[in-house]
Amino acid sequence: MSVRHVGIFLICFCFAIFLRAQTALPSFGSSLSAHHTQAKLILSADTAKPGDTIWAGVDLKMESGWHTYWKNPGAAGSPTKIEWQLPPGISAGEIQWPLPKKLPPAEVTTYGYEDEVMLLVPLTIETNLPAGALNLAAKVSWLECREVCIPANRNVEAKLNIGSESKNSADAATVEMWKSKTPKAVANLDVYVWWHDSTNTNPRTLIIQVHAVQTNTLDFFPDANDSFEIQPETKSTYDEYSNSTIVNKLVKKFSGDWPKEISGVLVLNSREGFEVKIPVSDQTPAGETISASNSSSVSRTGVAPVSNLIEKNAETGAPPVLPLMLLYAFIGGLILNIMPCVLPVIALKILGFVSEARSEPRRVRNLGLIYVLGVLISFLALAAIVIGVKAAGHRAGWGMQFGSPIFIVCLTTLVMLVALNLFGVFEVTLGGRTLNAAGQLASRHGASGAFFNGILATTLATPCTAPFLAPALGFAFSQSSATIILIFLAAGFGLASPYILLSCNPALLKFLPKPGAWMEKFKIAMGFPLLATVVWLFNVASSSYGKNVLWLGIFLVIVALAAWIFGEFVQRGRKHKTAAIIIVLLLLGGGYVFALEKELDWREAMPEANTSGSLKESANGIDWQRWSPEAVAQARAAGKPVLVDFTADWCLTCQVNKKTSIEISSIRKKLKDLNAVALVADYTHFPDAITTELQRYNRAGVPLVLVYPKNPDAEPIVLPAILTPGIVLNALDRASR
């Protein structure tokens, strides 16, 4: 959640409390009128007979950009309240709320109204009420929000005549129109609800199945409840096997037992909803095999995504999926060793094993296991971050630390220092011993170096999502804390497994080159891949700082100069060491204050530009458009195939896929021939809308490439994490049929 959205949430919360306190006080005279919402009271009848029931409508008209809230405001806000001052003989019923909409921001999704809403209340007239004119009054209190939230209230009134005949008012048609927008009582809908997860999981997945309804917009807006919260994120799919639409909702329990029934509004589309109160079962529908994602994706696309198989197994009582996911996590972690993110560090670790080839087997084993410990503790730290983010009610993603500009600056500086260390610009001293290379730091010269290398390898691995690792992480992010920890540890063991093997079997070291003078040159050569990593990280930082990223470059030069002075005049020099230390401290302090704090403002990323139109990267490149669910729906409604690339600047796998298999001449030609639409979903700064979409496909991060067939009812084709031109061309061919 961004600082801006946190501020909006806190302001709304404080004002809501103030509003509650204000409405509890007695009214002294007329209230101040609202600044951004106008309220008035209208009646469906000018004249009513004793015994009639008429409708009163509180009409709220909001200025553009402002909104008010539904009876369940969601993560923030406060519902509108009506306090009636009615004459004897007239009683008011419950408010009838028109169907609301979900309001952004996604981190604190709320339910409410924009532009205008009319809250309807039935007024019952007693049979013995005498004829005459009556004044109906009410105090209406609401919370109106835009960038800030403001409590407001207004006293409203209307005249009603009691007579021998009923007579509609001029506003009767308007009242009827708003009545048509209120949810209907559920009639012929066949609805079944059950739990997807065990009772030990919190939050827990709820499955809502509606038979004989085919729609991509099915949703459920819950009634408010103090004991649990049904979160607003929705995954809705149509299941051909059961001829039903299925909705996944996460339920977070705060106290008591899990709910035995749920109540709220089942939303079929933006205009039609049904009031429901449904019991919740612990069993799937008898005799049916339902996939919460989509059980029919094989017949539609020819591709059976692993995520679909995961959910199908979980819901149908098939053999437990956790062992399979642990295996996927292990294999994915193993494959990370050959991903471009980790190769520079892996080369250093191999150098460390070469250095230790003739050491005692016990020493080789201990240092290798300490490296493994560094990897596993790093993965545990990542798991703890994910658990903490989920517990706070936010969305977590693999590599989410790369969305932080502070992390990018710190990591860029660290990797540059490691590269300078490899070049011999300065030395590292640990435990009273001088180490002249990061390669030695990670191997023969102590446990601290081995542990550090394990942490660095894990840190640089997180921008990559290897095959098999993506579905395993996607599965983990929707599970309990214990499952998240197990999956992350399995991935960590996969990343570290080659070194476990070498450490426990020193005889295998004979297959490595023999130690010699070549190692010093190899150590220096390894500094260049790390410099390339610095360039990549610098490019990632540019997406946060724009043109101001120049000041990060200046800061890195200052740090490099300070490192050189430290190595040349403090570590290897004999004179003026004190002066050299003072100069180093002045350079580092001045560079930080001037370049990072003053010019770069490094702790705050620049606001993301709201770019519209083409995002093509070159004159003859693919005509990329910005992704949104609406953009996908619009293109599919026009009968066009759609290619969606979920990517990020920090994702090396994404960039390799783009250069080798997407942004190439054959794919450009195919897209043009098919009149296909190409959309890019930029996940660099972890926008919540993209996180939600990734979770629909059980992905914890990028890359993810989808190809939507031109048939708007067909499911998208999910491409593998590592692409080839043939895979993309084949998917586009199938999408055009």
N, C-alpha and C positions, 0 to 999 in steps of 0.2 A: 504494500500500500504506500503511495507517495505521501510526502509531507503535506501537500495540498489537500489530498483526500482525507488524511487523518484530521487535519484542521477542520474541514467541513463536518466530519462526523462528530467531533467534540463540540463544535458550536451548535449543531442540531440537537445534540444530547442535552446540553446545558439549557438551551431555550425550551426544549420539551419539558424539562423539570420545572422551569420557571412558569411555563404555561399551565402545568398541572397545579402548581401552587396558586397561580392567579385565578384559575377557574374555581378554586375552593373558597375564595374570599367572597364576601357579599358585594353586590354591585352597587356602586355609588354613582347614580346618574347614568347618562348615556356613555357608551364606550367610544374610544377613539376609532375612527374608521381605518380599515386596512390600507396600506400604501400600494399593494400590488395585487390585491384580490378584492373584487366587488361581490357583495352578498345581498341577495334579496329573497323574500318569501313569496311564493305564488301558490294558488290553490286551483284544484281541478274544477271547482264549482263556485259560482257566485252565491247560489242559494241551495240549501240542503234541507231535507225533511228530517224530523226526528227519527232515529233508527238507522240513518244512512251512514255509510263509511265513505269519506272523500280522501283525496290525496293532497298532502302538502309537499311542496318541493322547495328545498333550500338550494338556490342556484348560485354557484360560485364561478365567477369568471376571472381567470388569472391573466396577468400580462404575459406577453411572449417570453418564454424562457423560465417562467416560474411554475411551480407545481405544489399541489397539496397531496394529502395521503389517504389511502384506503383504510378500512377498519383494522387490517394487519399491516402496519407501515413497513415491516421488514426489518432490515438491519439498523435503521435509524428512522427518525421522524416521529410523528404523533398523529393519531387519527383525529378527524374533525368531530367535534362534540356539539350536540344541540340540547340546550336546556330550555324546556318549554315553560311558558307562563300562560296557561290556558284557563279559560273561565270554567266554572263548575258545569258538569254535564258533557264535557268533551275530554277524551283521553287519547294519548298518542301511543302508537305501536313502535316496533323496532325500525331502525333505519334500514332501508333497502338500498344497498350500495351498487351502483353500476359497475360493470366489469372494468377493473383497472388495467394498467400496463406496468411492465417492469421499467424502472427508471435507473439510469446510470448514476454514479460510477459503479463498475462491476464489483469492486471490492466491498462496497456497502450497498448492494442491490436493495432497492425499496420498491414498494407497490404504491402507485398513486395516479394522479390525474394531472394532465396539462390542458391549457386553454380554457376548458369549461367542464363542469360536472354538475349534475343535479342530484342531490340526496333526497330520496323520497321517503315519506313517513305516512302511514295510514292514520287518519283521525276518525275515531268512532264517536258518533253523536247519540246520546242516550234517548230513549223513546219518549221520555216525559219532559224533554227540554222545551220550554215555551218559545213561541215565535219572537223574533227580534233580531237586531244587529249585534254581532259579537266581535270583539277584537282579539285576534289570535297573535301571540307574540312569542318570541324565542330569542335566547342569546346563543349565537353561533361562535364557536372558538375553533381556530385552526392554526396550523403551522405552515407558512409559505416559504419555499426554499428556492434559491438559485445558487449563487456562489456562497451565500450565507442563508441561515434560516431565521425567520422572524415570526414570533407568536403574534396573532392578531385575533380580534373578535369584533362582533357587530351585533347590535340589537335589531332584529327584523320583525315586521308585523304585517298583517293582512286582515281585511274585513270579510266576515262571512255572515250572510243572512240566513236565519232559520225561518222557514215558511212551509206552506202546504205542498209545494211542488219543487222538484230539484231543477236547477238550471246550471248548465256547464258555463265555465268561465271562458274568456278569450284565450287563456293559457292551457286549456284542456288538452289540445292536440300536442303541445310541447311536453306536457306531463306524460302523455301516452308514449311519445317517442322515447323519452328517457326510461319509462317502464320496460320498453322492449330491449333496453341495453342492460338490464339487470339479469343476473344468472337465473336460469329457470330451475324449478324443482326437477330432479333427475327422474326420468320416466322409463324409457325403453333401453337405456344403456346397460350393457352387461359388463360390469366392472369387477375385477378381482385384484386383490392387493396382498403381497407377501414380502417377507424379509429375504434378502439375498444373502446376508452375512450372519454369522453366529452372534449370540448375545454378548460375547466378549469384545466385539468390535465397536468402537465409538470414534467417529461417526459410523452409522450403519446404513447400508444401501436398501432402499425401499423400491420395490418393483410394482408399478401400476399398469395393469393390462386391461385394455378396453376392446372387447370383441366387436367385429364387423365395423370397425372405424379405421379408415386409411387416411392419415394426414401426417405431415411432417411438422405440424405446429402444435401438437398436443402438449399441454402443460398442466401443472397443478399449482394453484395459489392457495396456500394453507391458511387456516384460521390461526390466530396467535395462541401460543400456549407457553406458560411459564416453565413447564417441566422439560420441554424439548423444543427443538427448532428444526423445521424442514427447510433446508437451504434452497436458495432460488435456482441454482444451476440445474439444468435439465438436459437429459439425453433421451431423445424421442426417436424411435425407429418403428417401421412397419414390418411385421413378421408374417410372411406368406403362409408358412406352415399352419399357423393357428388363425389366420385371417384376423389379426388384431394389431393394434398399435400399443407399443410398450414404452413406458416412461421410467427412467431411473432418477431417483431423488435421494440425496444424502440427508440423513436424520442425525442430529447431534443431541444427545441426552444430557440434561443438566442435573436432574434429580429424579428419584423414584424409579419405577419400572418402565420398560419400553411400552409405548402406547399400544393398546389393544384395538384402537380404531383411530382413523384420521378424519378430519372434516375440513372442508374448504370448497374451492371452486375448481372443477375440472374444465379446463379451457380447451375448446376445440379449435378456435381461431380467434382473431382479434375482436370478433363481434358476438361470439356464441360461447356461453359457459353454463355449467350446471352445478347447482349446490349439491354436495354429496357428503354423506357421513358413512364411511365404509369400514367394516372390521378388517383387521390385519391378521393374516395367517402366517404360520411358520412353515407352511408347505407350499410347493409349487402347485399349479392347477393339476388336478388328477388326470393322469394319462396323457399329459402334454409335455412336449419338449420345447421350452422357450429359451431363446437367447436374448438377453437384455440388449445386446448390441445389434445382431441381425443374423438369424439362423439361416437365412436364404442367400447369403452373399456368394456362395459358391456358384449356384445356378445363375445368378445375375451377372457376375463379373468373371467367373473362371478363376478367381483368386480367393483363397480362404485365409484372411489375416489371422495371425496367431492370437490377436486380442479377442477375436470372435470365439475361437476354440477355448480360450481361457474362461470366458464368461459362461459359455455353454456347459463346460465341465462343472463349473462352480455351482450352477443352478440346477443341474439335472442329477446330481448325486453321482457323477462319474468319479473315477479314481482321483484322489486329491491332486490339485494342480500345483501346490506349493513345491513339492520335490522337483517337478518339471521346471518351475520358475527359478529355483535355486541352481539347477543345472544350466539354464539359459544365462543366469547372472555370472556363473563361473566361466562359461565359454566366452561370454561377452567381455569379461574382465581380461581373459587370456588374450583375446584378439586386440584389446587396447594396446598391447605391447608393440604391435606393428602399425598403429595409427600414427599419423604425422605429428600429433600433439606430443607424444611421449618419446619419440625416437631419440632426440638429443640426450635425454636423461638416461635412457636405456643403454646408449652407447657408453656413457660414463660408467654405468654399473658393470658392463662387460669388461671395461678397462680395469675396474676394481678387482674382478675375478682373475684377470690375467696377472695383476700385481700379486695376488695371493696364491698363485698356482703352486708355489713351492713352500707355502707356510704349513703349519700344523693343521691337520683336518679339523681339529676342534675350533681353532681360530676362524677358519673359513666358514664353518657351520654357524658359529656364534654371530659373526658379522652379517652373514646372509639372513639369519633369523631376525636380527635387529632391524635390518632393512624392511623385512616383512612386517615387523611390528610397527614401523613408521607408516607403512601403507595401510595396515588395518586400523590403526588409531585415526588416521586421516579419514578413512571411510566411515568410521564410527562417528567422527565429528560431523561429517556431511549428513549422516542419518539423523543425528541429534538436531541439526538445523532444520531438516525437513519435518521432523516430528514437532519441533517448536513452532514452525510456520503454520502447520496444519492445526495445532492446538489453539493458535491465535485466530483461527477462522479464515486464514488466507490460503492462497494457492501456492504450492511448491512446484519447482521444476528442476530438472537435472542441469547443473551448471549455472544455477540462478545467481551465484556470486559474481558471475561475469556481467550481470546487469548493473552492478555497483561500480560507479566511476572510481570510488576510493580503492576498491580491490584491484581494479585494472592498473591504477597508478602505482600502487605498492608492488604488485607482481611484476610490472614492467621494470621497475627499479631493481628489484631483487634479481631477476633473470639477467639484466645487464651486468650487475656486479658479479654474478657467477661466471659470465662470459669473460669479463676482465680478469677475474681470478685465474681462469684457464689460460689466458694469454700471459700470465705472470706479472700483470701490472701491480698487483699487491698480493700479500699472503694472508692466510687465515690462521689464527692461533687459537687452539683449543686445548685446555688442560695443560698449559705450559709448553706445548710442542708446536712447532711451526709447520704448517701445511702449505705447500706451494701450489696446490691445484685443487679445484673442486672435485676432480676425479679421485684424487687421493683422499679428500675429505669424505668421500662416500665409500671408501673401501679400507685400505690397509692401515690407515692412521687413526682408527678409533671408532667406537660405537656411536659417538655423536654425529660423525659424518654419515655413517650408514643410515641412521635414523632420519637425518635431514634429507637425504636423497630419496627415501621412501615418501616423505611428505611432499617433496617437489614433484616426484613422478605422479602422485595422485592429483595434485593441484593442476598440473598441465594435462592430465587425462580428462578432466571434467568437461572441456569444450567438445570432446568427441563422444559420439554415441555409436558404439560398435554394433554389428549385427548380433542378434540374440539379446544384447544388453537392453535395447530399447523396449521390447515387450516385457522383459523382466522388471525393469524400473517402472513402466506404466502400471503393471500389476501391483508393485509394492506401494506406490503412492496412494492407492485407494484402500490399503489394508491397515491393520492395527500397527501399533508402534513396534511390537515384537517382530512382526513380519518384515517391516521396513528394515530393522536392524539385521535380520537374517539375510535378506536379499543383498544389502550393502556389504556385509561381511563376505558373502559368497563372491561378489564381484571383486572385492579386495583380494581374496585368496586367488582368484583367477589372474589378476594382474601380477601378483607376487609369485605364482606357482613355478615359473621357470627358475627363479632364484632359490626357492625352497628345494627344488630338484637338484640344482647344482650344489647347494650348501650341504645337503644331506648325502650327496654322492660325489665327494671330491675327486674320485677317479675320472669323472666326466670332464674335469678341467684339462685333461691331457689332449682333448680335441681342440682346445683354444690355442692361439699362437703363444709361443714362448716369450717371456718377458725380455725386454731389450731396449736399446736406445730409441727404437721406433715409437715407444710408448710416449715419450715426451712430445714428439711431433704429432702423434695422434691426439694427445691431450689438447695441444694448441688448435689442431684442426677442428676439434669438437666445439671450440668456442664460436666458430662461424655459424653452425646450425642454431646455436643459442642466440646469436645476434639476429638471425632470421626470425627467431621467435620474438625478439624484442620489436622488430619491425612490424610483425603481425599484431602484437599487443598494442603498439602505437597506433596502428590503423583502427583497431577496435576502439581505442580511446577517442579517436576523431569523431566517432558517431555520437559520443557524449558531449564533446567540447567544441565541435565544429572547427572553425579557423583558429580558435584560441588554443587548439592542441599544440601550436607552435611553442607555447610556453612550457609545455611538458618536455618537448625536445630540448629547450634551453636548460631546463632543470636537469635532465639526464646528462647533458654535456658538463654542467657544473659538478654533478656527482662523479662523473668519470675523471674530471680534473682533480677533484679532491682525493679520489682513490689513487691516482698516479702520484700525487704529492705525498700521500701517506706511505705508499710502497717505496718510493724512491728516496725520500728524505727522512722518514721516521723508521721504517723497517730495515732499509739497506744503507741508509746514510749514517754518518758518524758525527756530523756537526749540525747545529741549529735544529735539533729535534723539537725543542719546545716551541720555537717560532713556527715550525712546519705544522705542529699540532694545532696551534692557534689559527693558522691560515686555513687548515682543513675545516675546523669548526666554524669559522667565519663564512667559508664558502657554502657549507651545508646549511647553516642557519639562514644566511642571506638568500641563498637560492630557494629555500623553502618559503620564507616569508614573502619575498618579492615575486618569484615565478609562480609558485603554487597557490599561495593564499591571496595575494593582491591581484595578479594578472589573470591567473587561470580560474580562481575560485573553485578549486579542485573537488570540494565536497558537494558541489551542486552541478548536476548535468544541465546542459542547455535544454529548454523546452523543445519537444519534438515538433518539427514543422508539419503542419497539416497539408501534406503534399497531395495534390489531385492531378489527374491526367496521367500521361505516359511516364513510366519510370524506367524506360529503356536505358541500358548502360552504354550503348554506342549507336552510331547512326544506322547501322544495319542489324542491330541487336533485336531481341524479342521485345515486343511492345507490352511490357509488363504493366499491369494495373494493380493498385493497392487492394489487398484482400479484405473482404468483409462478408458476412453471411448473406447480406443483401446483394452484393455483387455476384456471388455464386448463384443465388436464386434467380436473379435477373437474366444471367447468361443461359441458365438451364431452361428458363421459361421460353427463351428465344430459340431453343433447340440446338444450342451450340455445345460442343465438348469443352471442358474446362480443365486446365492444368493449374494446380495450386502448389507452389513451392514454399513450405514452411522453413524458414532459414534464419540465420543470425550472423552478424559480422564476426563473432568470436567462434563460430562453429567451423572448424577446418574441414570436417567431413562434408558439410554443406557446400563450402566453397569448391572443394575438389569435385563434388557431384555436378555443380553448376558448370565448371570449366570443361569437364570431360564428357558430360552426358546430357546437359540441358541447353546451355547457351552455346550451341554449335550449329553449323549450317544445316545439317540434315533435320534437326528438330525444328529449327526456324521454318524451314520449307514445309515440313509436315503440318505445323500449326497454321501456316498460311493457307495451305491446300484445304485443310478441314474447316477453315474459318473459325478456329478455336480461340478461346479466351485464355490468356495467361495471367494468373494472379500471384502476387508475391506477398507472403505473410511474414513481416519482419519481426522476429522474436528477440532482437538484440537487447531490448530493455524490458522484456518479460511483460508485455501487455496482457491483461487478464482475459481479454476476449480470445486471444490465441491460446493461452493456457487452457481455457475451457474447451476449445476445439481440439487441442491435442489430447486432452483427457477423454474426449468422446471416442478416440481411437486407441485408448490405453497406452498413450505415449507420455513419457515424463519430460521429453525435450525434443529438440530438432536433431537431425533432419527428419522431415516427413514430407513426402511428395504424394499428392492425390491426383487422380485423373477421373473426372466425372463424365460418364457417357452422355451423349446428346439426348438420350431418353431421360426425361426429368424424374421418372419413377425408379430408375436403376440406381443401385448403390455405387459409391465411388470405388475405384480400383486403388488399393493401397500398395505403393511400390516399396521394395526393400530399402534398407538404410544405405547400402552401397549400390550405386547405379552403374549401368552401362548404357550406351546409346541404344542397343537392341531392346533392352527392357523398356525404355521410355517409348520407343517407336511402336513396339508391340502393344503397349497399353493404349496409345493414341489410336492405333488401328481398331482395337476392340471397342474403344469409346465411340468411334464413328459409325458403328453398325446400328 
